[in-house]
Amino acid sequence: MDSKTVFSKIYLLFLYVSIVQAQPTVFDITKFGAVADGKADTSQAILSAWKEACAATGSSKILIPAGTFLSGVVSVEGPCKGGIEIEVQGTLQAPPDLQGEGWFNFDHVDEFTISGKGTFDGQGESAWKANNCAKDPKCKPMPMNFRFNFIKKGLVRDVTSLNSKNFHVNVLGCEDFTFQSFIITAPETSINTDGIHIGRSKGVNIIDTKIGTGDDCISIGDGTQNLKVSKVTCGPGHGISIGSLGRYENEEPVSGITVTGCTLTNTMNGVRIKSWPAQFGGSASDIHFEDITMENVSNPILIDQNYCPYGQCNDKGPSKVKISGVSIKNIKGTSASALSVKLDCSSGFPCENVELADIDLAYSGAEGPAKSECTNVKPTITGKLNPAGCQ
Ligand SMILES: *[C@@H]1O[C@H](CO)[C@@H](O)[C@H](O)[C@H]1NC(C)=O
């Protein structure tokens, strides 16, 4: 062989080795005892598959094949030796009477992906009926479909979260976490089923995601930084919400929030920032809502610093949460209420640097002429503001 042939053979060998190495090792849960009969609990099989996948070097894939698998609580912790993907082709079902804080709980797992066209069905109907949290602040927690805690480089892609008993997804202490082409579904009447709740996390992205649920589609809690929400549809639901803030002591600032190219349909709110009166301090800044379509939304644009659901606030007095650097631009569509734009800021900490630009919201209901209302804030207004007000 001449040296050229030797080189090309070595090159092909390297190419082959790198292709083989790029394939993840697959851990099929049916090889660990899972049976797709919708009756036998597969959580042990999932945990056994996880244990091997987590200990394996290189990337691993846990496969949930087609079929219906009943599963109890799955709680796993990293760090793992390599990246892990859970590919769901079938349906995972939670027992209707499942208890605890979370159904699928992932802690400290880096380079973690959930993918596939499959479904996580929380079977929440009976839990919603039993939910008494509106009356009893010490009510028993119901499990969320997913809890992602302290994950770096996470991705949830294509799967469906169905009928969670509580929030569908809770993101806490994560960094660089993306939801893409994710689907969240629950009825309008389901109680407390927020779509994605984010707290104390940096660099979360929610892209091309379809959310219909009984509470906030996306709720943004304290300590959320650099969140990008883009091309999300919301409805039914309570809208895209920052807060509530200022209910608890030592809340961290919310900053760098961008919501663009979204459509909200028949929701209770559109884009909202809410904080409790009196109580504790906090801040929300560098917040941008842009290019959003509202279809029959009850409170399309809302800052509510007197948020006090079910009369649960003890103190009277202005909110101590400071809101600043907010732009609301190019918001079009229809409002289901006459008060389409309501910016109700704190008298103790008025909102600053608020910009309204190109707002055009039609109202055709019976409540009389539509209006915009601003309290303790003097927004900069550019382009159209329909309905008028706030000057
Ligand atoms: C508009 O929203 C209201 C209040 O949420 C609802 O009752 C009504 O059915 C909606 N209209 C349409 C056309 O969907």
The ligand as a Tripos MOL2 file, in Angstrom:
@<TRIPOS>MOLECULE
LIG
   14    14     1     0     0
SMALL
NO_CHARGES

@<TRIPOS>ATOM
      1 C1        -64.5640   35.4800   24.9850 C.3       1 LIG1
      2 O1        -64.1840   35.3990   26.3320 O.3       1 LIG1
      3 C2        -65.2630   35.3240   27.2260 C.3       1 LIG1
      4 C3        -64.7160   35.4480   28.6320 C.3       1 LIG1
      5 O2        -63.5830   34.6280   28.8230 O.3       1 LIG1
      6 C4        -66.0330   34.0430   26.9620 C.3       1 LIG1
      7 O3        -67.1220   33.9470   27.8420 O.3       1 LIG1
      8 C5        -66.5070   34.0120   25.5170 C.3       1 LIG1
      9 O4        -67.0980   32.7880   25.2150 O.3       1 LIG1
     10 C6        -65.3600   34.2510   24.5460 C.3       1 LIG1
     11 N1        -65.8720   34.4630   23.2130 N.am      1 LIG1
     12 C7        -65.4750   33.7170   22.1870 C.2       1 LIG1
     13 C8        -66.0510   34.1180   20.8650 C.3       1 LIG1
     14 O5        -64.7120   32.7850   22.2580 O.2       1 LIG1
@<TRIPOS>BOND
     1     1     2 1
     2     1    10 1
     3     2     3 1
     4     3     4 1
     5     3     6 1
     6     4     5 1
     7     6     7 1
     8     6     8 1
     9     8     9 1
    10     8    10 1
    11    10    11 1
    12    11    12 1
    13    12    13 1
    14    12    14 2
@<TRIPOS>SUBSTRUCTURE
     1 LIG1         1 GROUP 0 **** ****
